[in-house]
Amino acid sequence: MIALGRSLLSFACIALPTALAFNIPFRNLHRKLHLAPSYAVAGNNLEGVDVTVKATDLDDSLGLSPEEKTVVNIHRVCSPSVVYVTSVLSSSSPVSTRTRRGRKKAGSNNSQKQKNKLPNGMSLGSGSGFVIDSEGYIVTNYHVVQRAYESNQAVLQYEKFWDDLAKNTTKNIKDKFSFSSSNVVDNVEGVLNRTVNAITGRENNETEVLPAGVFVRFGENGETDGSVTSYYSCEIVDVKKELDIAVLKVMESSDKMNNILRPMEYGSSSNLVVGQSLLAIGNPFGLDRTITSGLVSATGRSVTGVAGNQIKNCIQTDCAINPGNSGGPLLNLKGEVVGVNTMIISASGSSSGIGFAVPGDSVKESADKIIELDKQRRLRNAKRKGRGWLGAAVATSSLEESLRKRLLS
């Protein structure tokens, strides 16, 4: 079995303003984004085929069969939710160009961000993704953004080390020495903090910029700046390495994205049967919103993910999956997401009719938890009360004993 991330391919890097040909691991190419619309309507019947997506009028003179009409309608409704995901290591990254002035301020790249262009730098990989929440949350494969995630985590851990060292040193000084004036302690603490800022390249009162950025574009129908397709900066909310998925959030104001963000609906991956028709929408080789069709070749497969563990209950399909499809959705003929394409078996590195998708049921469960926790975090940071919750559960013996002790104390 060869995951796309384990072979090499010579290709033109489509994530940079200027095409550069070089060899990189397939896992940094094989990415895919798929999104489904918020206006998807259940219950539309297209000549006997129950379609979740909203049907559109098709000219009978085209002579399309009912199955062809279904595929056409699904692509028309779901493809606007498909996104291209790419990550870039900024050429002005403090990791490689640290100076005495330290890290650049967040506003230093505002001119580029305002124009929604990719920053100059080295491509760290690209793929696909799909919108799952109207507030800007997107699901993709972890291996699509893995290099960006690891780069940023390394910087955060480096800075946390020095912050912890400063705090521990200050605490030890306070514990071991007694000063008659609190000003002495404050001065020592100030010296330590300034030293840490100088070592890490930070300056006081500046917002830090992580070295790697993740960006998405919504295809040819997205907002554009002249003739240039718009890219939107994203935050990596969290990752689930065991399922090879990552949740992103578009940082643009949700009010400005209302006409673009169209969440996809989930279907049941556990109810799939061998022989059932499937569709895949993604960005193979950077070709936006490409749709391919196939069947459920097998269910219940176990494949080895990027974390080294076995991902169970994967869906095997013969839908054409190529580099750039990673992270894109696998759809049933209702236009519902039943899986996230993640890898293929191939001697050439291109589609050979054996592809695998992470089961949609597992993706939905994990992604929903990540999104809910992130929304609660943002509410707390905004100093707003969180949403209320009321529920009931059967108390286990240990919980019952704990409650009894609390009541008696």
VENMOHU-V514365 format. One record per residue. RES is the residue in one small letter. PSI is psi in radians with two decimals (NA if undefined). NEAR is the number of other ideal C-beta (glycine too) atoms within 8 Angstrom. D_LAST is the distance of its C-alpha to the last C-alpha in whole Angstrom. Layout:
[[RES/PSI/NEAR/D_LAST] [RES/PSI/NEAR/D_LAST]]
This chain:
[[m/2.26/6/60] [i/1.93/10/60] [a/2.70/13/58] [l/-0.39/15/59] [g/0.00/12/57] [r/0.00/8/59] [s/2.89/10/63] [l/2.56/8/65] [l/2.37/10/67] [s/2.14/6/70] [f/2.96/8/69] [a/2.16/6/69] [c/1.93/11/66] [i/-0.06/8/65] [a/-0.18/11/62] [l/2.65/10/65] [p/-0.60/5/67] [t/2.26/4/70] [a/2.23/7/70] [l/2.21/7/70] [a/2.18/7/71] [f/2.99/6/69] [n/2.26/5/67] [i/2.83/9/63] [p/2.52/9/61] [f/-0.55/14/61] [r/-0.33/14/57] [n/-0.06/13/57] [l/-0.78/15/60] [h/1.55/19/59] [r/2.65/21/56] [k/2.44/20/56] [l/2.33/19/54] [h/2.44/18/54] [l/2.59/18/53] [a/2.66/19/53] [p/2.67/14/54] [s/-0.28/7/51] [y/0.26/7/54] [a/2.34/14/54] [v/2.19/8/54] [a/2.66/5/54] [g/0.01/5/56] [n/2.30/11/60] [n/2.11/8/62] [l/1.58/11/65] [e/0.94/6/68] [g/-0.18/5/65] [v/2.06/10/63] [d/2.05/7/59] [v/2.26/14/59] [t/-0.65/12/55] [v/2.75/15/57] [k/2.20/10/59] [a/2.54/8/63] [t/2.69/8/66] [d/2.32/4/69] [l/2.43/9/71] [d/2.15/5/75] [d/-0.39/5/77] [s/-0.24/4/80] [l/-0.35/6/78] [g/0.59/4/78] [l/2.50/8/74] [s/2.87/5/73] [p/-0.68/10/69] [e/-0.70/9/68] [e/-0.69/8/69] [k/-0.67/12/68] [t/-0.82/12/65] [v/-0.75/12/65] [v/-0.79/11/66] [n/-0.69/16/64] [i/-0.74/15/61] [h/-0.71/12/62] [r/-0.64/8/63] [v/-0.69/15/60] [c/-0.51/19/57] [s/-0.56/11/59] [p/-0.32/12/59] [s/-0.10/14/55] [v/2.39/21/56] [v/2.71/15/56] [y/2.24/15/57] [v/2.33/20/55] [t/2.72/14/56] [s/2.56/17/55] [v/2.33/16/57] [l/1.95/13/56] [s/2.43/13/58] [s/-0.30/8/61] [s/0.35/11/59] [s/2.38/11/56] [p/-0.27/13/55] [v/-0.64/8/54] [s/-0.27/5/58] [t/0.81/7/60] [r/2.37/8/57] [t/3.14/6/59] [r/-0.38/3/58] [r/-0.26/4/57] [g/-2.78/13/54] [r/2.56/11/53] [k/2.64/8/55] [k/2.72/8/53] [a/-0.49/10/52] [g/-0.07/6/55] [s/-0.40/8/57] [n/0.28/12/58] [n/-0.64/8/57] [s/-0.68/6/61] [q/-0.73/8/61] [k/-0.63/8/57] [q/-0.56/6/59] [k/-0.03/8/62] [n/0.78/9/59] [k/2.74/9/61] [l/2.43/10/60] [p/2.74/11/60] [n/2.44/7/63] [g/-3.01/10/61] [m/2.29/6/61] [s/2.34/12/60] [l/0.09/12/57] [g/2.78/18/57] [s/2.87/16/57] [g/-2.55/22/57] [s/2.96/21/55] [g/3.01/21/52] [f/2.56/19/51] [v/2.34/16/49] [i/-0.03/11/46] [d/2.44/9/45] [s/-0.18/9/47] [e/0.16/8/45] [g/0.28/13/47] [y/2.39/14/45] [i/2.45/18/47] [v/2.40/14/47] [t/3.14/20/49] [n/2.56/16/49] [y/-0.69/15/48] [h/-0.24/15/51] [v/-0.64/17/53] [v/0.24/18/50] [q/-0.80/11/49] [r/-0.66/12/52] [a/-0.75/16/51] [y/-0.82/13/47] [e/-0.64/8/47] [s/-0.81/14/49] [n/-0.68/12/47] [q/-0.64/8/44] [a/-0.73/8/46] [v/-0.75/12/47] [l/-0.71/9/43] [q/-0.63/8/42] [y/-0.79/9/45] [e/-0.59/11/43] [k/-0.64/8/40] [f/-0.83/8/41] [w/-0.61/11/43] [d/-0.79/9/40] [d/-0.66/8/37] [l/-0.73/9/40] [a/-0.74/13/40] [k/-0.77/8/37] [n/-0.67/8/36] [t/-0.76/9/39] [t/-0.73/12/38] [k/-0.74/8/35] [n/-0.66/8/37] [i/-0.76/10/39] [k/-0.65/8/37] [d/-0.60/6/35] [k/-0.39/5/38] [f/2.50/6/40] [s/2.10/3/39] [f/2.44/7/42] [s/-0.43/4/42] [s/2.38/5/43] [s/-0.32/6/40] [n/-0.56/6/43] [v/-0.79/9/44] [v/-0.75/11/41] [d/-0.69/8/42] [n/-0.72/8/45] [v/-0.77/10/44] [e/-0.68/10/42] [g/-0.71/8/45] [v/-0.76/8/47] [l/-0.76/11/45] [n/-0.71/9/44] [r/-0.62/8/48] [t/-0.78/9/49] [v/-0.75/13/46] [n/-0.65/12/48] [a/-0.68/8/51] [i/-0.76/7/50] [t/-0.11/10/49] [g/0.30/10/52] [r/2.66/11/49] [e/2.58/8/50] [n/2.54/5/48] [n/0.47/3/47] [e/2.49/10/49] [t/2.23/6/47] [e/2.64/8/48] [v/2.15/12/50] [l/2.66/9/49] [p/-0.59/11/52] [a/2.39/15/52] [g/2.57/10/52] [v/2.36/14/52] [f/2.63/13/54] [v/2.65/16/55] [r/2.61/12/58] [f/0.49/12/58] [g/-3.01/13/62] [e/-0.37/6/65] [n/0.04/5/64] [g/3.03/10/61] [e/2.47/7/62] [t/2.74/8/64] [d/1.64/8/66] [g/-2.11/4/69] [s/0.12/3/70] [v/2.23/8/67] [t/2.42/8/64] [s/2.40/11/61] [y/2.44/11/58] [y/2.28/13/55] [s/2.46/11/52] [c/2.67/13/49] [e/2.40/8/46] [i/1.80/13/44] [v/-0.90/10/41] [d/2.89/9/40] [v/2.72/10/41] [k/1.55/12/41] [k/-0.60/9/43] [e/-0.41/8/42] [l/0.00/12/44] [d/0.80/15/46] [i/2.70/15/45] [a/2.55/14/45] [v/2.19/15/44] [l/2.81/17/45] [k/2.18/12/45] [v/2.26/12/48] [m/-0.15/8/48] [e/2.64/9/50] [s/2.30/5/49] [s/-0.47/10/48] [d/-0.64/5/51] [k/-0.31/6/54] [m/0.10/12/53] [n/-0.64/8/52] [n/-0.13/3/56] [i/-0.69/9/55] [l/1.91/13/52] [r/1.68/12/52] [p/2.52/13/49] [m/2.75/18/50] [e/2.57/10/49] [y/2.53/11/47] [g/-3.10/13/49] [s/2.06/9/48] [s/-0.40/13/49] [s/-0.30/7/48] [n/0.07/6/50] [l/2.54/11/53] [v/2.63/7/56] [v/2.30/8/59] [g/-0.20/5/62] [q/2.49/9/60] [s/2.50/9/61] [l/2.77/16/59] [l/2.57/16/60] [a/2.29/20/59] [i/2.26/14/59] [g/-2.78/19/59] [n/1.07/19/61] [p/2.25/13/63] [f/0.49/9/65] [g/0.12/10/64] [l/1.79/7/66] [d/2.41/10/63] [r/0.79/11/62] [t/2.32/9/64] [i/2.39/11/64] [t/2.75/9/64] [s/2.77/9/64] [g/-2.78/13/64] [l/2.90/10/62] [v/1.87/13/59] [s/-0.60/9/60] [a/2.78/8/57] [t/2.88/10/54] [g/0.35/7/51] [r/2.64/10/52] [s/2.21/8/50] [v/2.70/12/51] [t/2.12/8/50] [g/-3.13/13/49] [v/-0.38/10/49] [a/-0.04/7/46] [g/-0.06/5/48] [n/2.93/7/45] [q/2.13/7/47] [i/2.00/14/46] [k/2.82/6/46] [n/0.53/13/48] [c/2.72/15/50] [i/2.19/17/53] [q/2.33/11/57] [t/2.72/16/59] [d/0.21/9/63] [c/2.41/13/62] [a/2.01/11/64] [i/2.12/15/62] [n/3.01/11/63] [p/2.19/15/62] [g/-0.29/17/60] [n/-0.27/17/59] [s/2.35/20/55] [g/-0.18/19/52] [g/2.81/20/54] [p/2.64/17/53] [l/2.19/16/55] [l/2.58/18/55] [n/-3.13/12/56] [l/0.17/13/59] [k/0.00/10/56] [g/0.38/16/56] [e/2.54/13/52] [v/2.10/16/51] [v/-0.08/16/50] [g/2.90/15/50] [v/2.03/17/51] [n/2.35/20/54] [t/-0.57/16/53] [m/2.93/13/56] [i/2.86/14/59] [i/2.15/9/61] [s/2.45/12/65] [a/-0.40/4/68] [s/-0.31/5/69] [g/-0.27/10/65] [s/3.05/7/66] [s/2.28/9/65] [s/0.27/9/67] [g/0.14/7/65] [i/1.69/10/62] [g/2.81/15/59] [f/2.52/15/55] [a/2.44/13/52] [v/2.34/14/49] [p/2.35/13/47] [g/-0.57/17/47] [d/-0.76/11/43] [s/-0.68/11/42] [v/-0.80/16/43] [k/-0.79/9/42] [e/-0.83/8/38] [s/-0.76/11/38] [a/-0.70/14/40] [d/-0.70/8/38] [k/-0.76/8/35] [i/-0.77/12/36] [i/-0.74/13/38] [e/-0.77/8/34] [l/-0.66/9/32] [d/-0.68/13/35] [k/-0.70/9/36] [q/-0.71/10/32] [r/-0.73/8/33] [r/-0.59/8/36] [l/-0.73/11/34] [r/-0.74/9/31] [n/-0.49/6/34] [a/0.08/6/36] [k/0.68/4/33] [r/2.63/6/33] [k/2.45/3/30] [g/2.93/7/30] [r/2.48/5/30] [g/2.76/4/28] [w/2.38/4/27] [l/2.28/3/25] [g/3.08/4/25] [a/2.56/2/24] [a/2.67/4/23] [v/2.17/3/23] [a/2.26/6/19] [t/2.98/6/20] [s/-0.69/5/18] [s/-0.71/6/17] [l/-0.69/8/15] [e/-0.72/9/14] [e/-0.70/8/12] [s/-0.77/8/11] [l/-0.67/9/10] [r/-0.71/8/9] [k/-0.68/8/6] [r/-0.71/7/5] [l/-0.58/6/6] [l/-0.36/5/4] [s/NA/4/0]]
